[in-house]
Amino acid sequence: MSYGYSQHIADLNKRANASSLGVALGRACINTHFPVTDIAAKLGVSRTTIYNWFTGVCLPHPKYHAAINKLLKRFS
């Protein structure tokens, strides 16, 4: 996969709760091959944080919800 999305991350994302905003962002980024480094830079968080959101390990803090929703609209 491009941009550092390993098969492992993609598999974890597929199994994660789709109603999570972070998982939804992960699916959009993985499907469009959008670089995780770009997402991390736009939101001001680490790549590890983004991967944790993508896989449902943790949820994005509410202060990021508006920015994540804006990014998701970009992928629609």
MOPAC internal coordinates of N, CA, C and O (Angstrom, degrees):
PM7 1SCF
backbone

  N    0.0000 0     0.00 0     0.00 0    0    0    0
  C    1.4386 1     0.00 0     0.00 0    1    0    0
  C    1.5224 1   109.51 1     0.00 0    2    1    0
  O    1.2310 1   120.75 1   -26.55 1    3    2    1
  N    1.2954 1   116.16 1   153.45 1    3    2    1
  C    1.4541 1   122.47 1  -179.32 1    5    3    2
  C    1.5211 1   111.36 1   -79.19 1    6    5    3
  O    1.2310 1   121.96 1   -21.89 1    7    6    5
  N    1.3276 1   113.85 1   158.11 1    7    6    5
  C    1.4562 1   121.99 1   170.23 1    9    7    6
  C    1.5220 1   114.18 1    56.88 1   10    9    7
  O    1.2310 1   120.04 1  -145.79 1   11   10    9
  N    1.2989 1   117.53 1    34.21 1   11   10    9
  C    1.4446 1   120.51 1   172.75 1   13   11   10
  C    1.5160 1   116.36 1    81.92 1   14   13   11
  O    1.2310 1   119.44 1  -173.18 1   15   14   13
  N    1.3222 1   118.68 1     6.82 1   15   14   13
  C    1.4600 1   119.63 1   177.71 1   17   15   14
  C    1.5150 1   108.44 1   -84.32 1   18   17   15
  O    1.2310 1   121.23 1   -81.35 1   19   18   17
  N    1.2993 1   115.25 1    98.65 1   19   18   17
  C    1.4609 1   119.90 1   179.58 1   21   19   18
  C    1.5261 1   109.58 1   -73.74 1   22   21   19
  O    1.2310 1   121.23 1   -16.58 1   23   22   21
  N    1.2861 1   115.25 1   163.42 1   23   22   21
  C    1.4591 1   120.22 1   176.59 1   25   23   22
  C    1.5228 1   109.86 1   -61.03 1   26   25   23
  O    1.2310 1   120.84 1   146.12 1   27   26   25
  N    1.3101 1   116.00 1   -33.88 1   27   26   25
  C    1.4722 1   120.93 1   179.32 1   29   27   26
  C    1.5417 1   110.52 1   -62.09 1   30   29   27
  O    1.2310 1   120.49 1   132.57 1   31   30   29
  N    1.3263 1   116.68 1   -47.43 1   31   30   29
  C    1.4761 1   120.39 1   178.61 1   33   31   30
  C    1.5237 1   110.09 1   -62.61 1   34   33   31
  O    1.2310 1   120.40 1   136.38 1   35   34   33
  N    1.3278 1   116.84 1   -43.62 1   35   34   33
  C    1.4712 1   120.43 1   179.76 1   37   35   34
  C    1.5242 1   110.79 1   -61.53 1   38   37   35
  O    1.2310 1   120.12 1   138.53 1   39   38   37
  N    1.3273 1   117.37 1   -41.47 1   39   38   37
  C    1.4670 1   120.95 1   179.39 1   41   39   38
  C    1.5299 1   111.50 1   -66.14 1   42   41   39
  O    1.2310 1   120.59 1   136.09 1   43   42   41
  N    1.3299 1   116.47 1   -43.91 1   43   42   41
  C    1.4697 1   119.60 1   177.94 1   45   43   42
  C    1.5216 1   110.82 1   -62.29 1   46   45   43
  O    1.2310 1   120.35 1   140.83 1   47   46   45
  N    1.3195 1   116.94 1   -39.17 1   47   46   45
  C    1.4583 1   121.13 1   178.98 1   49   47   46
  C    1.5186 1   110.84 1   -63.68 1   50   49   47
  O    1.2310 1   120.01 1   138.65 1   51   50   49
  N    1.3132 1   117.59 1   -41.35 1   51   50   49
  C    1.4698 1   121.49 1   179.68 1   53   51   50
  C    1.5174 1   111.85 1   -63.75 1   54   53   51
  O    1.2310 1   120.45 1   146.65 1   55   54   53
  N    1.3337 1   116.75 1   -33.35 1   55   54   53
  C    1.4709 1   120.99 1  -178.09 1   57   55   54
  C    1.5294 1   112.84 1   -85.83 1   58   57   55
  O    1.2310 1   120.44 1   165.45 1   59   58   57
  N    1.3278 1   116.76 1   -14.55 1   59   58   57
  C    1.4647 1   120.90 1  -176.24 1   61   59   58
  C    1.5336 1   111.08 1   -75.71 1   62   61   59
  O    1.2310 1   121.11 1   -17.41 1   63   62   61
  N    1.3198 1   115.48 1   162.59 1   63   62   61
  C    1.4612 1   122.91 1  -178.75 1   65   63   62
  C    1.5272 1   110.42 1   -65.09 1   66   65   63
  O    1.2310 1   120.64 1   -66.05 1   67   66   65
  N    1.3081 1   116.37 1   113.95 1   67   66   65
  C    1.4698 1   122.15 1  -175.51 1   69   67   66
  C    1.5213 1   113.04 1   -65.87 1   70   69   67
  O    1.2310 1   119.77 1   162.62 1   71   70   69
  N    1.3215 1   118.04 1   -17.38 1   71   70   69
  C    1.4608 1   119.70 1  -179.33 1   73   71   70
  C    1.5298 1   112.41 1   -79.10 1   74   73   71
  O    1.2310 1   120.23 1   169.98 1   75   74   73
  N    1.3196 1   117.17 1   -10.02 1   75   74   73
  C    1.4538 1   121.03 1   178.17 1   77   75   74
  C    1.5287 1   109.98 1   -74.65 1   78   77   75
  O    1.2310 1   120.73 1   -45.46 1   79   78   77
  N    1.3142 1   116.21 1   134.54 1   79   78   77
  C    1.4586 1   121.49 1  -179.99 1   81   79   78
  C    1.5358 1   111.21 1   -61.42 1   82   81   79
  O    1.2310 1   120.46 1   140.58 1   83   82   81
  N    1.3193 1   116.73 1   -39.42 1   83   82   81
  C    1.4625 1   120.77 1   179.03 1   85   83   82
  C    1.5179 1   112.13 1   -66.13 1   86   85   83
  O    1.2310 1   120.38 1   140.23 1   87   86   85
  N    1.3152 1   116.88 1   -39.77 1   87   86   85
  C    1.4729 1   121.48 1   178.04 1   89   87   86
  C    1.5246 1   109.67 1   -66.98 1   90   89   87
  O    1.2310 1   120.25 1   138.42 1   91   90   89
  N    1.3182 1   117.13 1   -41.58 1   91   90   89
  C    1.4671 1   120.73 1   177.30 1   93   91   90
  C    1.5258 1   110.57 1   -60.61 1   94   93   91
  O    1.2310 1   120.43 1   137.53 1   95   94   93
  N    1.3240 1   116.77 1   -42.47 1   95   94   93
  C    1.4586 1   120.79 1   176.87 1   97   95   94
  C    1.5241 1   109.77 1   -62.34 1   98   97   95
  O    1.2310 1   120.81 1   137.28 1   99   98   97
  N    1.3217 1   116.06 1   -42.72 1   99   98   97
  C    1.4604 1   120.22 1   178.78 1  101   99   98
  C    1.5164 1   111.98 1   -59.77 1  102  101   99
  O    1.2310 1   120.14 1   134.84 1  103  102  101
  N    1.3113 1   117.34 1   -45.16 1  103  102  101
  C    1.4701 1   120.58 1   179.67 1  105  103  102
  C    1.5252 1   111.15 1   -61.47 1  106  105  103
  O    1.2310 1   120.63 1   137.85 1  107  106  105
  N    1.3183 1   116.40 1   -42.15 1  107  106  105
  C    1.4627 1   120.08 1   179.46 1  109  107  106
  C    1.5295 1   110.84 1   -64.78 1  110  109  107
  O    1.2310 1   120.55 1   135.63 1  111  110  109
  N    1.3144 1   116.55 1   -44.37 1  111  110  109
  C    1.4706 1   120.24 1  -179.09 1  113  111  110
  C    1.5215 1   111.89 1   -67.70 1  114  113  111
  O    1.2310 1   120.25 1   136.61 1  115  114  113
  N    1.3087 1   117.13 1   -43.39 1  115  114  113
  C    1.4664 1   121.02 1   179.74 1  117  115  114
  C    1.5252 1   110.20 1   -64.28 1  118  117  115
  O    1.2310 1   120.39 1   135.44 1  119  118  117
  N    1.3261 1   116.86 1   -44.56 1  119  118  117
  C    1.4721 1   120.51 1  -177.93 1  121  119  118
  C    1.5241 1   112.96 1   -66.25 1  122  121  119
  O    1.2310 1   120.36 1   149.41 1  123  122  121
  N    1.3298 1   116.91 1   -30.59 1  123  122  121
  C    1.4627 1   120.30 1  -178.54 1  125  123  122
  C    1.5276 1   112.53 1  -102.14 1  126  125  123
  O    1.2310 1   120.53 1  -179.21 1  127  126  125
  N    1.3235 1   116.59 1     0.79 1  127  126  125
  C    1.4716 1   122.81 1  -179.00 1  129  127  126
  C    1.5290 1   111.81 1    60.02 1  130  129  127
  O    1.2310 1   120.73 1  -145.38 1  131  130  129
  N    1.3352 1   116.21 1    34.62 1  131  130  129
  C    1.4612 1   120.94 1   178.40 1  133  131  130
  C    1.5255 1   108.20 1   -76.44 1  134  133  131
  O    1.2310 1   119.68 1   -51.32 1  135  134  133
  N    1.3146 1   118.22 1   128.68 1  135  134  133
  C    1.4675 1   121.48 1  -174.24 1  137  135  134
  C    1.5274 1   114.28 1   -61.95 1  138  137  135
  O    1.2310 1   121.16 1   -49.21 1  139  138  137
  N    1.3047 1   115.38 1   130.79 1  139  138  137
  C    1.4676 1   121.04 1   178.69 1  141  139  138
  C    1.5228 1   109.97 1   -62.65 1  142  141  139
  O    1.2310 1   119.56 1   147.66 1  143  142  141
  N    1.3143 1   118.45 1   -32.34 1  143  142  141
  C    1.4597 1   120.47 1   178.71 1  145  143  142
  C    1.5246 1   111.23 1   -64.30 1  146  145  143
  O    1.2310 1   120.10 1   145.50 1  147  146  145
  N    1.3258 1   117.41 1   -34.50 1  147  146  145
  C    1.4662 1   120.53 1   177.28 1  149  147  146
  C    1.5262 1   111.32 1   -67.83 1  150  149  147
  O    1.2310 1   120.63 1   137.98 1  151  150  149
  N    1.3263 1   116.40 1   -42.02 1  151  150  149
  C    1.4667 1   120.63 1   178.09 1  153  151  150
  C    1.5294 1   109.54 1   -62.47 1  154  153  151
  O    1.2310 1   120.50 1   132.94 1  155  154  153
  N    1.3275 1   116.65 1   -47.06 1  155  154  153
  C    1.4678 1   120.66 1  -179.52 1  157  155  154
  C    1.5207 1   111.08 1   -60.00 1  158  157  155
  O    1.2310 1   120.31 1   137.69 1  159  158  157
  N    1.3304 1   117.01 1   -42.31 1  159  158  157
  C    1.4649 1   120.76 1  -179.86 1  161  159  158
  C    1.5280 1   111.02 1   -66.38 1  162  161  159
  O    1.2310 1   120.25 1   138.12 1  163  162  161
  N    1.3295 1   117.13 1   -41.88 1  163  162  161
  C    1.4631 1   120.93 1  -179.44 1  165  163  162
  C    1.5285 1   111.53 1   -63.44 1  166  165  163
  O    1.2310 1   120.65 1   144.47 1  167  166  165
  N    1.3256 1   116.37 1   -35.53 1  167  166  165
  C    1.4613 1   120.17 1  -176.44 1  169  167  166
  C    1.5338 1   113.21 1   -95.90 1  170  169  167
  O    1.2310 1   120.35 1   169.74 1  171  170  169
  N    1.3260 1   116.93 1   -10.26 1  171  170  169
  C    1.4591 1   120.25 1   179.05 1  173  171  170
  C    1.5122 1   114.11 1    72.33 1  174  173  171
  O    1.2310 1   120.93 1  -145.59 1  175  174  173
  N    1.3304 1   115.82 1    34.41 1  175  174  173
  C    1.4666 1   121.09 1   177.98 1  177  175  174
  C    1.5269 1   108.60 1  -128.81 1  178  177  175
  O    1.2310 1   120.52 1    -7.71 1  179  178  177
  N    1.3122 1   116.61 1   172.29 1  179  178  177
  C    1.4595 1   120.54 1  -178.86 1  181  179  178
  C    1.5292 1   111.55 1   -80.37 1  182  181  179
  O    1.2310 1   121.12 1   -19.00 1  183  182  181
  N    1.3211 1   115.45 1   161.00 1  183  182  181
  C    1.4648 1   120.63 1   174.88 1  185  183  182
  C    1.5236 1   110.16 1   -61.05 1  186  185  183
  O    1.2310 1   120.20 1   143.36 1  187  186  185
  N    1.3242 1   117.23 1   -36.64 1  187  186  185
  C    1.4619 1   120.72 1   179.19 1  189  187  186
  C    1.5209 1   110.38 1   -61.69 1  190  189  187
  O    1.2310 1   120.06 1   138.39 1  191  190  189
  N    1.3055 1   117.49 1   -41.61 1  191  190  189
  C    1.4636 1   121.06 1   177.36 1  193  191  190
  C    1.5219 1   110.31 1   -60.41 1  194  193  191
  O    1.2310 1   120.37 1   134.78 1  195  194  193
  N    1.3195 1   116.90 1   -45.22 1  195  194  193
  C    1.4612 1   121.26 1   179.53 1  197  195  194
  C    1.5235 1   110.17 1   -60.80 1  198  197  195
  O    1.2310 1   120.19 1   133.68 1  199  198  197
  N    1.3196 1   117.25 1   -46.32 1  199  198  197
  C    1.4706 1   119.77 1   178.67 1  201  199  198
  C    1.5214 1   111.37 1   -61.28 1  202  201  199
  O    1.2310 1   120.04 1   142.10 1  203  202  201
  N    1.3283 1   117.52 1   -37.90 1  203  202  201
  C    1.4737 1   120.62 1   177.30 1  205  203  202
  C    1.5206 1   110.91 1   -63.62 1  206  205  203
  O    1.2310 1   120.13 1   141.23 1  207  206  205
  N    1.3227 1   117.37 1   -38.77 1  207  206  205
  C    1.4664 1   120.67 1   175.49 1  209  207  206
  C    1.5203 1   110.53 1   -65.81 1  210  209  207
  O    1.2310 1   120.89 1   133.93 1  211  210  209
  N    1.3400 1   115.90 1   -46.07 1  211  210  209
  C    1.4728 1   121.49 1  -178.17 1  213  211  210
  C    1.5202 1   111.72 1   -56.58 1  214  213  211
  O    1.2310 1   120.37 1   143.00 1  215  214  213
  N    1.3214 1   116.91 1   -37.00 1  215  214  213
  C    1.4646 1   121.24 1  -174.15 1  217  215  214
  C    1.5283 1   113.12 1   -97.32 1  218  217  215
  O    1.2310 1   120.42 1   178.89 1  219  218  217
  N    1.3306 1   116.80 1    -1.11 1  219  218  217
  C    1.4548 1   120.38 1   178.75 1  221  219  218
  C    1.5119 1   114.60 1    79.61 1  222  221  219
  O    1.2310 1   119.92 1  -169.33 1  223  222  221
  N    1.3256 1   117.76 1    10.67 1  223  222  221
  C    1.4617 1   121.17 1   178.49 1  225  223  222
  C    1.5241 1   109.84 1   -64.13 1  226  225  223
  O    1.2310 1   120.79 1   141.56 1  227  226  225
  N    1.3216 1   116.10 1   -38.44 1  227  226  225
  C    1.4610 1   120.58 1   174.78 1  229  227  226
  C    1.5264 1   108.49 1  -144.89 1  230  229  227
  O    1.2310 1   120.94 1   -15.65 1  231  230  229
  N    1.3114 1   115.80 1   164.35 1  231  230  229
  C    1.4588 1   122.15 1  -178.00 1  233  231  230
  C    1.5227 1   110.38 1  -102.37 1  234  233  231
  O    1.2310 1   120.24 1   -33.25 1  235  234  233
  N    1.3166 1   117.16 1   146.75 1  235  234  233
  C    1.4627 1   119.21 1   175.67 1  237  235  234
  C    1.5280 1   111.07 1   -63.96 1  238  237  235
  O    1.2310 1   120.73 1   -39.04 1  239  238  237
  N    1.3025 1   116.21 1   140.96 1  239  238  237
  C    1.4575 1   121.56 1   175.37 1  241  239  238
  C    1.5285 1   107.88 1   -62.71 1  242  241  239
  O    1.2310 1   120.12 1   -35.56 1  243  242  241
  N    1.3198 1   117.37 1   144.44 1  243  242  241
  C    1.4667 1   120.25 1  -179.62 1  245  243  242
  C    1.5341 1   114.84 1   -53.42 1  246  245  243
  O    1.2310 1   119.98 1   153.49 1  247  246  245
  N    1.3284 1   117.64 1   -26.51 1  247  246  245
  C    1.4637 1   119.00 1   179.75 1  249  247  246
  C    1.5317 1   112.19 1   -65.56 1  250  249  247
  O    1.2310 1   120.10 1   164.08 1  251  250  249
  N    1.3446 1   117.42 1   -15.92 1  251  250  249
  C    1.4670 1   121.45 1   178.37 1  253  251  250
  C    1.5361 1   113.12 1   -96.90 1  254  253  251
  O    1.2310 1   119.76 1   172.13 1  255  254  253
  N    1.3088 1   118.07 1    -7.87 1  255  254  253
  C    1.4659 1   120.98 1  -173.15 1  257  255  254
  C    1.5258 1   113.22 1   -59.38 1  258  257  255
  O    1.2310 1   119.98 1   135.19 1  259  258  257
  N    1.3177 1   117.63 1   -44.81 1  259  258  257
  C    1.4725 1   119.73 1  -179.15 1  261  259  258
  C    1.5261 1   110.71 1   -62.50 1  262  261  259
  O    1.2310 1   120.24 1   136.07 1  263  262  261
  N    1.3229 1   117.14 1   -43.93 1  263  262  261
  C    1.4688 1   120.85 1  -179.82 1  265  263  262
  C    1.5284 1   111.05 1   -66.01 1  266  265  263
  O    1.2310 1   120.24 1   141.57 1  267  266  265
  N    1.3174 1   117.15 1   -38.43 1  267  266  265
  C    1.4654 1   120.75 1   178.77 1  269  267  266
  C    1.5188 1   109.79 1   -66.98 1  270  269  267
  O    1.2310 1   120.09 1   135.99 1  271  270  269
  N    1.3182 1   117.43 1   -44.01 1  271  270  269
  C    1.4559 1   120.47 1   177.52 1  273  271  270
  C    1.5234 1   111.95 1   -60.21 1  274  273  271
  O    1.2310 1   120.53 1   141.77 1  275  274  273
  N    1.3022 1   116.59 1   -38.23 1  275  274  273
  C    1.4672 1   121.40 1   176.91 1  277  275  274
  C    1.5378 1   110.41 1   -63.07 1  278  277  275
  O    1.2310 1   120.71 1   137.46 1  279  278  277
  N    1.3292 1   116.25 1   -42.54 1  279  278  277
  C    1.4669 1   120.05 1   177.27 1  281  279  278
  C    1.5195 1   111.22 1   -64.87 1  282  281  279
  O    1.2310 1   120.57 1   139.25 1  283  282  281
  N    1.3277 1   116.51 1   -40.75 1  283  282  281
  C    1.4642 1   119.77 1   179.90 1  285  283  282
  C    1.5229 1   111.27 1   -63.07 1  286  285  283
  O    1.2310 1   119.97 1   143.30 1  287  286  285
  N    1.3095 1   117.66 1   -36.70 1  287  286  285
  C    1.4746 1   120.45 1   177.01 1  289  287  286
  C    1.5177 1   110.69 1   -62.69 1  290  289  287
  O    1.2310 1   120.90 1   146.99 1  291  290  289
  N    1.3150 1   115.88 1   -33.01 1  291  290  289
  C    1.4671 1   120.56 1   178.29 1  293  291  290
  C    1.5289 1   111.01 1   -61.87 1  294  293  291
  O    1.2310 1   120.23 1   147.22 1  295  294  293
  N    1.3193 1   117.16 1   -32.78 1  295  294  293
  C    1.4630 1   121.72 1  -177.54 1  297  295  294
  C    1.5243 1   112.82 1   -86.56 1  298  297  295
  O    1.2310 1   120.11 1   169.34 1  299  298  297
  N    1.3304 1   117.40 1   -10.66 1  299  298  297
  C    1.4629 1   120.61 1  -176.67 1  301  299  298
  C    1.5144 1   112.10 1   -74.28 1  302  301  299
  O    1.2310 1   120.10 1   180.00 1  303  302  301

